[in-house]
C-alpha cells in the first residue's frame, strides 16, 4: 500500500526526495480573503451565512450559553471524564514543571547597571478546536492548559457547530471547556472563526492578541492572512508521522502507528524510514491486514497511497538519522536498538517518541506533552505549543546616574556615527547641571 523510495544510493541533500503533502496555502488565501473582509464589514450576519454554507447549520447562538457547557460536562460518561481529568492533570504538570520558566536574576553589567527580564503573558487569546472529520476534544486541553499556566487572563474557544448536536460544537469539546473553566465558547468554525478572533465582532467577541490551534487549509490561510494583526502559533498543515526503525522493531506496532495518523485526514503523511528490507515488507503486510478491518479504511487508504506517504529505505542507521532530520517530522517515533541514544541525536522533530511503548497516540491525549506541533518540515525552526508560546519576553533596564555616565561617551559616539544627534542629546542632556 505504501510506495517505496530507495535512498540507499543517495549521498546528497535528502530533502528533495522526502515525500510531502501537497498543500497550497496561497491559493486558499484568495478564497479566505473574501471571508475575512466579509466578517470585518458584516459581522454576525456574515458568520450566519458562512455557518449555513460550510457547517450546514446555524447554532441557536454563536456564543455557547453557560448552561449548555455545564450540561455537556454533567452528561459525560464517567470513564471518559476520568480519562479527560488524567490528561488535564498530566498536561498541566508538564506545563508547570518544564515549560514555565521563572523570571531569571538580572544581569549586573556594572555597578548600578542592571538588565532584567520579565515573562509576561498575552492578555487575551482565541483557541481554535477543529470539528470536521474528527472532533478533536483533546485540542481543548492542549491549547487551554498551557495558556492557563502562562497566566492568560481571557481565553475564548471556537469550534464548528454540529448539525448532529443541535448546532452546538461536539459535546466532548463543550464538556472539556466547562471542566477547564472556559466560559467563552463560540460555535463558529473555519476561516470565519479566525477572522472573528483577529478583528472582533461587535456584541459577540472582542479581538484577541493571539490565535492558536490546528485547522484545515482555510484556517491556515486565514492565520497567514491575519498574521500581524494578531499573533499566531504556526501554520499547521496536515498531520504527519515518521518512524525510524531497524530490523528488531515490531511490524505490528509500526503498522498501527502509521495507520493512526493516516486516520486523521486523507492528506495525512505516514513515513517509515528503515534500513531493513525485511521489516519494510513485514510492515506492508501488517498495514494491509490492519486497514482491512479499520473503521475509516477509505480515508486511511487515501492517505497511505498518497504522494506524502512512503517507506524510505536507507543504507544504515546513520543515513536514517540524516533522513529523519531532513524530514523534520511533526511526530517522530524511534523503534531501534538503543532508542534513547538514537533519539538524543535527532535535531529536527516536533516531538520525539522513544521506544516501542511511546506511540504518537499517547502524545495525542495523555502523555503530558503537547500535540500542537509544527508540520511540513517546520520542526527544523519552530517548536510545539507550550506555556512559552503564550508569553512575551520583556527586558527591564535600570541604570543609576553613575552607571549611565560611565558609558555615556560611547553611547553618544555610537549615536553620532549613525547620524542620530537626537539620540546623542538624550544622553548629553543628562550630563548637564
Residue pairs with C-beta under 8 A, 6 or more apart in sequence:
1 284
1 287
1 288
1 291
1 301
1 304
1 305
2 258
2 270
2 272
2 283
2 284
2 287
2 304
2 305
2 309
2 310
2 311
3 305
3 309
3 310
3 311
4 280
4 310
4 311
4 313
5 17
5 19
5 310
5 311
5 312
5 313
6 313
7 14
7 17
7 312
7 313
7 314
7 315
7 319
7 323
8 313
8 314
8 315
8 319
10 17
10 319
13 326
14 322
14 323
14 326
14 327
15 326
15 377
18 312
18 323
18 326
18 327
18 377
19 269
19 271
19 307
19 308
19 309
19 310
19 312
20 269
20 307
20 308
20 376
20 377
21 237
21 238
21 240
21 267
21 268
21 269
21 306
21 307
21 308
21 376
22 267
22 307
22 308
23 217
23 220
23 237
23 238
23 267
23 376
24 217
25 217
25 220
25 221
25 224
25 235
28 217
28 218
28 220
28 221
29 221
29 224
29 225
31 218
31 221
32 191
32 218
32 221
32 222
32 225
33 225
35 46
35 50
35 190
35 191
35 192
35 195
35 218
35 222
36 191
36 194
36 195
36 198
36 199
36 222
36 225
36 226
38 46
38 49
38 50
39 46
39 47
39 50
39 192
39 195
39 196
39 199
39 201
40 195
40 199
43 201
43 202
43 203
43 204
44 62
44 201
44 203
44 204
46 192
47 62
47 188
47 192
47 196
47 201
47 204
48 58
50 190
50 191
50 192
51 57
51 58
51 59
51 62
51 161
51 187
51 188
51 189
51 192
52 58
54 160
54 189
54 190
54 192
55 160
55 161
55 162
55 163
55 189
55 190
56 163
57 161
57 162
57 163
57 167
58 161
58 167
59 161
59 166
59 167
59 168
59 187
60 166
60 167
60 168
61 187
62 186
62 187
62 188
62 204
63 184
63 185
63 186
63 187
63 204
63 205
64 168
64 169
64 174
64 177
64 185
64 186
64 187
66 183
68 168
68 174
69 174
69 175
69 177
69 178
69 183
69 185
70 178
72 171
72 172
72 174
72 175
72 178
73 81
73 174
73 175
73 178
73 179
75 171
75 175
76 84
76 171
76 172
76 175
80 172
81 175
81 179
83 365
83 366
84 137
84 141
84 175
84 176
84 179
85 179
86 366
87 138
87 141
87 365
87 366
88 141
88 145
88 176
88 179
88 180
90 366
90 367
90 368
91 141
91 142
91 145
91 146
91 368
91 369
91 370
92 145
92 148
92 149
93 368
94 368
94 369
95 145
95 146
95 149
95 386
95 387
96 149
99 146
99 149
99 386
99 387
99 388
100 149
100 150
100 387
101 119
101 388
103 116
103 117
103 118
103 119
104 116
104 117
105 116
106 114
106 115
106 116
106 117
106 396
106 398
107 114
107 115
107 116
108 114
109 115
110 403
110 406
110 407
111 400
111 402
111 403
112 399
112 400
112 401
112 402
112 403
113 399
113 400
113 403
113 406
113 407
114 397
114 398
114 399
115 395
115 396
115 397
115 398
116 395
116 396
116 397
116 398
117 393
117 394
117 395
117 396
118 393
118 394
118 396
119 388
119 391
119 392
119 393
119 394
120 391
120 392
120 393
120 394
121 147
121 150
121 151
121 152
121 153
121 390
121 391
121 392
122 150
122 152
122 209
122 210
122 231
122 390
122 391
122 392
123 152
123 153
123 154
123 209
124 152
124 153
124 154
124 155
124 156
124 206
124 207
124 208
124 209
124 210
125 147
125 152
125 154
125 155
125 156
125 208
125 209
125 210
125 211
125 212
125 390
126 156
126 157
126 158
126 193
126 194
126 196
126 197
126 198
126 205
126 208
126 210
126 211
126 212
126 230
127 139
127 140
127 143
127 144
127 147
127 155
127 156
127 157
127 158
127 211
127 212
127 213
128 143
128 157
128 158
128 159
128 193
128 194
128 197
128 211
128 212
128 213
128 214
128 215
128 219
129 136
129 137
129 139
129 140
129 143
129 157
129 158
129 159
129 169
129 173
129 213
130 136
130 139
130 159
130 160
130 189
130 213
130 214
130 215
130 216
130 219
131 159
131 160
131 162
131 169
131 170
131 173
131 189
132 160
132 189
132 216
133 264
133 265
133 299
134 263
134 264
135 159
135 162
135 169
135 170
135 172
135 173
136 214
137 170
137 172
137 173
137 175
137 176
138 364
138 365
138 371
139 213
139 214
139 371
139 372
140 157
140 173
140 176
140 177
140 180
140 182
141 176
141 180
142 370
142 371
142 372
142 385
143 157
143 212
143 213
143 372
143 385
144 155
144 157
144 176
144 177
144 180
144 182
145 180
146 370
146 385
146 386
146 387
146 389
146 390
147 155
147 212
147 390
148 155
148 180
148 181
149 387
150 387
150 388
150 389
150 390
150 391
151 391
152 390
154 184
154 206
154 208
155 182
155 184
156 182
156 184
156 185
156 186
156 197
156 205
156 208
157 173
157 177
157 182
157 184
157 185
157 186
158 185
158 186
158 187
158 188
158 189
158 193
158 196
158 197
159 169
159 170
159 173
159 185
159 186
159 187
159 188
159 189
160 169
160 187
160 188
160 189
160 190
160 193
161 167
161 168
161 169
161 187
161 188
161 189
162 168
162 169
162 170
165 171
167 187
168 174
168 187
169 185
169 187
174 185
177 185
184 205
186 193
186 196
186 204
186 205
188 196
190 215
190 216
190 218
190 219
190 222
191 218
191 219
191 221
191 222
193 219
194 211
194 215
194 219
194 222
194 223
194 226
195 222
195 226
196 204
196 205
197 205
197 207
197 208
197 211
197 230
198 207
198 208
198 211
198 226
198 229
198 230
199 207
199 226
199 229
200 206
200 207
207 230
208 230
209 230
209 231
210 230
210 231
210 232
210 233
210 390
211 223
211 226
211 230
211 231
211 232
211 233
212 232
212 233
212 372
212 385
212 389
212 390
213 233
213 372
214 236
214 372
215 223
215 236
217 237
220 235
220 236
220 237
223 232
223 235
224 235
226 232
233 372
233 385
233 389
234 372
234 374
234 375
234 378
234 382
234 385
235 378
236 372
236 373
236 374
236 375
237 375
237 376
238 264
238 265
238 267
238 268
238 269
238 308
238 375
239 261
239 264
239 265
239 268
239 269
239 330
239 331
239 375
240 261
240 268
240 269
240 270
240 271
240 308
240 329
240 330
240 331
240 375
240 376
241 257
241 258
241 260
241 261
241 269
241 270
241 271
241 329
241 330
241 331
241 332
241 333
241 360
242 271
242 272
242 273
242 324
242 327
242 329
242 331
242 332
242 333
242 349
243 254
243 257
243 258
243 271
243 272
243 273
243 332
243 333
243 335
244 273
244 274
244 320
244 321
244 324
244 332
244 333
244 334
244 335
244 336
244 342
245 254
245 272
245 273
245 274
245 276
245 279
245 333
245 335
245 336
246 274
246 275
246 276
246 279
246 317
246 320
246 335
246 336
246 337
247 275
247 276
247 278
247 279
248 336
248 337
249 274
249 276
249 279
249 335
249 336
249 356
250 335
250 356
251 279
251 282
251 283
251 285
251 286
252 286
253 335
253 356
253 359
254 272
254 279
254 283
254 286
254 333
254 335
255 283
255 286
255 287
255 289
255 290
256 286
256 290
256 359
257 333
257 359
257 360
257 361
258 270
258 272
258 283
258 287
258 304
258 309
259 270
259 287
259 290
259 291
259 294
259 300
259 304
260 359
260 360
260 361
261 268
261 269
261 270
261 303
261 331
261 360
262 268
262 270
262 299
262 300
262 303
262 304
262 309
263 294
263 296
263 299
263 300
263 303
264 303
265 299
265 303
266 299
266 302
266 303
266 306
267 303
267 306
267 308
268 303
268 308
268 309
269 303
269 306
269 308
269 309
270 303
270 304
270 309
271 309
271 310
271 311
271 312
271 327
271 329
272 280
272 283
272 310
272 311
272 312
273 312
273 314
273 320
273 323
273 324
273 327
274 280
274 283
274 311
274 312
274 313
274 314
274 320
275 313
275 314
275 315
275 316
275 317
275 319
275 320
277 313
280 311
280 313
283 311
284 311
287 304
291 297
291 300
291 301
291 304
294 300
303 309
312 323
314 320
314 323
317 336
317 342
321 342
321 345
321 346
324 332
324 346
324 348
324 349
325 346
325 347
325 348
325 380
326 348
327 348
327 377
328 348
328 349
328 350
328 374
328 377
328 378
328 379
328 380
329 349
329 350
329 379
330 349
330 350
330 351
330 373
330 374
330 375
330 379
331 349
331 350
331 351
331 353
331 360
331 363
331 373
332 346
332 349
332 350
332 351
332 352
332 353
333 352
333 353
333 358
333 359
333 360
334 342
334 343
334 346
334 352
334 353
334 354
334 355
335 355
335 356
336 342
339 354
339 355
339 356
340 354
340 355
343 352
343 354
346 352
347 380
348 379
348 380
349 379
350 373
350 374
350 375
350 379
350 383
350 384
351 363
351 369
351 370
351 371
351 373
351 384
353 359
353 360
353 362
353 363
358 367
363 369
363 371
364 371
365 371
369 384
370 384
370 385
370 386
371 384
372 384
372 385
373 379
373 384
373 385
374 382
374 383
374 384
383 389
401 430
404 427
404 430
405 430
405 431
408 427
408 428
408 430
408 431
411 424
411 427
412 424
412 427
412 428
415 421
415 423
415 424
415 427
416 424
